[in-house]
Amino acid sequence: MSGFCLDLTEEQSDLREWVHGFAADVVRPAASEWDEREETPWPVIQEAAKIGLYGFESLADMYGDPSGLSLQIANEELFWGDAGIGMALFGTSLAVAGIFSAGTPDQLAEWVPQCFGDEDDPKVAAFCVSEPEAGSDVSAMRTRARYDEARDEWVISGQKAWITNGGIANVHVVVASVEPELGARGQAAFIVPPGTSGLESGRKIRKLGLRASHTADVFLDEVRVPGHCLLGGRERLEARLARAREGGQAKGQAAMATFEVSRPTVGAQALGIARAAYEYALEYAGGRVAFGRPIVENQAVAFALADLRTEIEAVRLLIWQAAWMARNGRAFDAAQGSMSKLRAGELAVAATEKAVQVLGGAGYSREHPVERMYRDAKIYTIFEGTSEIQRLVIARAVSGRHIR
């Protein structure tokens, strides 16, 4: 892996310190309130926009890091602060990743800034893929898009489920099937501009965790968008569909391309939760006295914390490796992106559960943040591809067989 270096640059170190400071000083003090309110933390988003953390320029700088590490560093630190607020801030980046993966340079320039708004009026964006009958199985997608050549418009109809920022987004990126018989290879991504008629959302879903992040179903009833809102354009789509019809390799599937880009970043978010839980449990164990000594002096507690720290360090390396490979065009020959998301998600669940156990009854109460971390962690073995799907992807990659 020539070129992969673990020494952070000055810019990367500064970024980590900057985001960590925001997470410690702004995010953590607000975390409990917004978790209880179960509302989008617009004041925190605006504060992040004012300092330049939330916006097109900062995300572009992170994406532009040739090592691929800056985005992972920022996500780990922000989600160390709080996962619900972190998702409220970084949920927009998934839509941006969708535009980046499928869009043309002109489309990036036009739509990505609109995903964020500005510091006086911040906005959010949504990436709409999952459906009631098509979660991990994106080939079962029922949302359809047909082209109205007379008006140069795409007409989209269907329902999307469990959409981060669904309905409150300024920009919705919607994946729909244009040739259902081709399955996932017959899908394309579309921009639904602000104020487009026919797009509505249901009630906000009340969740176990990530409560500060808005999640809702999105309904599209004959939604008409201009022809130029097809990400990548018609010429590229027609070429891809032609390859698929002939049985060739269809590159750039709309949903999967975005997930491949995002998996190490989602892993970094889970890692931030795991690290926060570990650090809190370590500090608590050093101060909690039982049977005449701090509980950290008992091997059962100390060994559990040692194992967590070891896993945290190992998972970070896996995430950084996958991020570097993705940024430098190296193929995930062993599904390293899925590996990073799988291990990080399961570590987040294990670390938060262990933190609650170390704190005992105190950890089960809302007086300590590990209870919230425990609730937040579970989604990381479910969304962006379940742990089972990640194992399937990895198994197929390492075996070369179509395992079901």
N, C-alpha and C positions, 0 to 999 in steps of 0.2 A: 504493500500500500504506500508506494512512494508518494511523498508530498503531504501525508497525514501527520500533523504535529500536535502534541498535547500542550505546548506552551502557548498560553493565551497572549494575544497581542495587547498592546496598550489600549487600543480601542475596545477590544472585547472585555478587558478588565474594567475599564471605565463604565462600559455598558452594564456589566453585572453589578457594580457598585451603585450605579444610578437607579436601576430598576429595583434592586434590593432596598434601597433607601425609600423609594416610593411605596413599596410593598409594606415596609415596616412602619412608616410614618403616616400613611394615608389609608392603605387597604386594610391592614389588620385592625386598626381602631374602629373601622366601619363595618367589619365583617359580620358580627353578630346581629347588628341592627338590620342589615339588608337581608340576611338569612331569615330573620323573623318576619320581616315585612313581605318577603317573597315578591319583590318588585325590582325592576331594572334600576341600578344605582346611577342614574343620570348625573348627579353631582360629582361622583367619583370619575365617571367617564369624561366629564367636562374638565375636571382638574387634570386628568391625564392628557387631554387635548391641549390644555394651556401650556404644559411643560414640554409638549412635543412627543410624548410617549405614545399617544393615540393619534394616528394620522398616517397619511400616505407616505410622507417623507421618512418617518422613522421606520415604517415597515419596509420601504424600499431599501433603506440602508441595511436593514437586517438581511433581507433577501439577497442583497448585493455582496455580502461577505463571501469571498471565494472559498472559505473553509466550510461554509454551511453551518457554523456553530452559533452565530449571534442570535438567531431566532430561537434556538434551543436554550441558550443561556437566559434570554429574557423571559421565556415561558416558565422555566424552572423557578426563577426568582419571584415572578408575579404570582404563580400558583402556590409557592411557599407562603405568600401573604394570605391568600384565600382563593379557593377554587371557584366559588360562585361569582365573585367579582372578577376574577381572572377571566372566566368564560364570557362575562358581560363585555369585557374589553377585547378579548381575542377571538370571540365568536365571529366577528366580521372577517377575520383573516382567512377563514375557510372559504367564504365567498370570493375573497380576493384570490385565493389559490385556484379556485375554479376558473376565474377570468384569466389568470396567469397561465394555467395549463392549456386552455383551449382557445383563448382570444388572440387577436392580432395586436401589434403594437398600438395601432390607432384605438382599438377598443380598450386596451389597458389605460391609455391616456384619458379617454373619455369617461370611463365608468368607475375606475378605482377611486379617484378623488371623491366621487359622489357616494361611495360606500361609507366614507368617514365624516363628511360635512366639514365644519370648521370649529374652532374653539368657542365661538359664540353660539353656534347651533350644531352640536355634534350629532351625527347620524350613525346608524348601524346597518349591516347588510346580512342577508340570509342565503345559505346554500341549501337548495331544496332537492333532495334525492329520495329519502326514505318514504315509503307509502305503507298503508295499513297491511297490505299483502306482499310488500316488497321491501324488506329491511336489508338483511345481509344478502338476499337473493335479488340483486338489482336487475337481473335478466327478466324478472317477473313484473317489471314496471308496467303500470296501466295508463299513466299519463301520456297523452298523445299530442303531437304537434303536426299540423298539416300546413302546407304552403298554399296561400291564396295568391296565385301568380298575377291575377288582374290588379290586385291592390298592393303587391309586393309586401305582404304581411304573413306572419306565422300566427296560426290560431291554436292556442294551447288549452286543453281541458283535462282535468284530473284532480286528484287529491294527494297532498303531501302530508306526512305525519312526523311528529317529533322534531319540528324544525326550530333550531336555535334562531331567535329573533324573528320567527315567522309572524308576519302581519304588522310588526312594528318597524320593519326594515325599510330603509329608503330605496334600496336596490335588492331585488330578489334574483338570484341566479337559479334557474329551474332546469333540471334535466328531464327530458321527455323522449319518448320513442317516436321516431319518424318512420321506421320500417319495423314493425313489431315482429315479423317473421325472422328477423336477424338477431333477436334477443338483445343482449347488451351491446352488440356491435352495431345495432341500428338506432342508437341513441345519440342525442345531441344536447348541448347546453345553450340556454337562451337567457338574455337579460330581460327582466321585466322592469321597465323604468318606473320611477316614482309616479304615483297617481294614476297608474293604468287601471282602467275599469275592468271588472270581472274577477279581480283577485281579492279574496276575503280570507279572514282567519277566524278560527273558532276561539273558544275561551282559552286562556292561558292554562297550561297543564300544571297541576300541583305535584311536585316531585319529592322524592326522598332526599335528594341532595341537589347541589348547584342551584339553590333556590333563588339566588340573585340574578340568575340568567333566565331570560324569557324563552319559553318553549311552547309552541302551539302548532296545530294543524293549519295547513294552507289549502284553500279551495280555489281552483281555477276554472271558471265557467266561460268558455269561449273567449279567453283572453287574447286580444290581438296586439302583437308587437311588430314594429317595423322590421323589414327584412334584414337590416344591418344589425339587428339585435341577436342574430344567430352567431354565437361565438365561433370564430374561425372563418366564417363566411361560407357561402353555398358551394363555391368551387372546391374547397377543401373537404366539405362534407360529402359531396357527390363522389369525389375520388375515393374517400374512405369507404363509402357504401358500396361502390363498384368492386373494391377489393374483397369486401365481405361477401358479396353475392357470388363471386368467383371462388370463394373458399380460401382466399388469401388472408394473411395476417392484417387485421384492422387495427392500426395504431391509434392511440389517443382516445380510447373510450372515455366518454365525458366524466362519468362518476369515478371510475377506477383510477384514472390518471390523477385526479385530485386527491384521492385517498392515499395513493402512493407517495405523493409529495408531502402530505400532512402527517403520516404515521409517526415519524420520529418526533415531530413537534407535539403531537398528542402524547407521546411517550414522555416528553420533557415535562408536560403539565402534570402527569401522574407522578413523575419523579419528584416534582416540587411538593406535592401533597405528602408523599412518603417521607421526604426529608424533614418537613415541618413536624410531622407526627413523631418521628424518631428524636429530633432535637428536644421537643417538649417532654417526651417520656424520659430522656436522659437527664434533663435538668430536674424533673420531678423526682426521679429515683435517687438523685444525689442529695435531695433535701428531705425526703420522706423517711422518717425514722420508725422502725418497727423492731421489737425485741432488742432494743438498745443500740441499734446501728442503722445507718442509711440502707435502704433496701437494695441499692446498687452494689453493695458489698456481698450480696447473696449471688451465688453462681447462676441460679436459674434466671435471675433478672439480667445480670451482667452478660451472660452468654447470649441471651435473646437480643440485647442491644448490640453486641458485637456482630452477630449475624446480620442484623438489619443494616449496620454501617457497611459491612462487606458487600451486601447486595446493592446498596445505594451506589457505591463506587463502581461496581461491575456494570450495573444497568446504565449509568451515565456514559461509560465507555461505549457500550453497545449503541446507545442513542447517537453519540457523537460520530461513531463510525458510519452509521446509516446516513446521518445528515451530510457528512463529508462525501460519501459515495453519491448520494443524490445530487448534490450541488456540482460535483465534478464529472457527472455523466457516467459514473461507473454502474454497471448493471447489478441489480440485487440478485446475484446468482444463487444465493441461498435464502432469498426473501428476508434480507436483513432489516428492511423497513418493518415488516410484520413481526420479526423477532423483537425489535426494540419496543414496539407498542405492546406486544404480548407480555413481555417480562416486566415492563414498567407498570402496566395496569394491574397485574397480579401482585406486584410488590406494593403498590399503593394500598390495596385491600389488606394484605398481610401486615404491613407496617402500621396502619391505623388501628387494625384489630388488636395488635400487640400493644400499642400505646394505650388503648382503653384498658387492656388487661393489667398493664403495669400500674396504671392509676387506680385500678380497682373500682370501688363504688364511685369515687370522685370522677373517674373517666366516663362513667355512664350518665353523669349529670351535665347540664348545660352550663355549669360553672366553669368548665374547662373546654377548650376548643377542640380537643381530640374527638369529642362526640360529633361535632360538625364535620370534622375531617373524615371520620369513619363513614358518615352518610354520603359525603361528596365522592369518596374513592370508588364506590361500587360501580358507577357508570363507566369507569375506564376498562372494565372487562366486558362491556356491552356495546357502547356506541363506537362509531368509526370502525366497525368490524368486531364481532364478539371474539372472545378468546378461542372459541372453537373454530371460527372462520380463520383466524390468524394461524392456528395450528394446521388447518387444511392447506392454506397457502404455502406455509413452510414445508409441509410434507410433500406437496406436489413439486416444489422447487428442488428439494434435495433428492427426491426419488426419481424424478422425471416421469412419474406416472400420474394418470388422471384419477386421483383418489377421491372417493365420494364420502 
